[in-house]
Amino acid sequence: MAIGLIFLVLALLILVGSFVTVQQGTVAVITVFGKFRRIMRPGLNMRVPFVEHIFRRISYQNRSMELKFQAITLDQANVYFTAMLLYSVLNQESGTIENVAFKFMDDRSFMQALIRSVEGSVRAFVATKKQSEILQLRTEIIQHVKEQLDHQLEGWGYHLQDLQINDITFDEVIVQSMAQVVASNNLKAAAENEGQALLITKTKAAEAEGNAIKISAEAEMLASQMRGQGLSLFRQEVARGMTAAAREMQSANLDASFILFSMWTDALKNFAENGKGNTIFLDGSTDNFNRTMQQLMSTMQGFEKNK
């Protein structure tokens, strides 16, 4: 009876040990007497009790970690990086899972190798660049690291999904000097812009002044032409009037001095009416009057001759 009970317990243990549950997103590595035999997929699996042993459960889901490390540029400037690393098992094939399970002693050893590989690749790239170039080469650094590590990680059974460099900083002295350079460049650009604006303003003002002078000169020239034409027309009308007056006097048998006297008195009247405060001194003596009449008579005779 006791022996039968023992056999029943052993049978139950063997039955229970024959079934293995593997969680979604993981695989189980099975070894037989320490040697790799096969892998178990997610779900309920069968195994040979006491012979097949679950050596390790491996997740093929994406995993991430944050890295912080330092590098030195070509011009001996310290650069501090904060990065996020995203990686996963390359695939679920048997050979890949075998590499993941047996290449490293444990996960800690793999993580140390992965971190040091990423840091070494970044430092090798940064060592060929100057500190003023680093901030502009974020994408190039990531691409360089992926190109350097992809083949190596494949040999370990992993794949580098992504590397995000979240922060790049320098020593405080370098940060201050960079800020001063930026500030001085901004001041230089502002001064150049102000100079260009002042030059444009002065150029436009000079052009406007030149155009004003040109317009004023053209207006003055036109006004002079109009005044000359008006004076010419006035003289022509005076000549026509004097000629007509001379004809009238000849036809009426009047003395020319009469109309000349009338024209002289009209001129005096016009001076008095249209004068604006100016004083005109006229000699009212008989000799001056006779001299004026003789001059007017000579003018009339000249018009007659010209006619």
WORA-V381191 format. One record per helix or strand. SS is the DSSP state (H for helix, E for strand). FROM is the first residue (numbers start at 1). TO is the last residue. If there is no record, write none. Layout:
# WORA-V381191
ss=[SS & SS]
from=[FROM & FROM]
to=[TO & TO]
This chain:
# WORA-V381191
ss=[H & E & E & E & E & E & E & E & H & H & H & H & E & H & H & H]
from=[2 & 19 & 26 & 35 & 43 & 52 & 63 & 78 & 94 & 107 & 131 & 138 & 158 & 172 & 256 & 286]
to=[17 & 22 & 32 & 40 & 46 & 59 & 72 & 89 & 102 & 126 & 134 & 156 & 170 & 251 & 274 & 306]
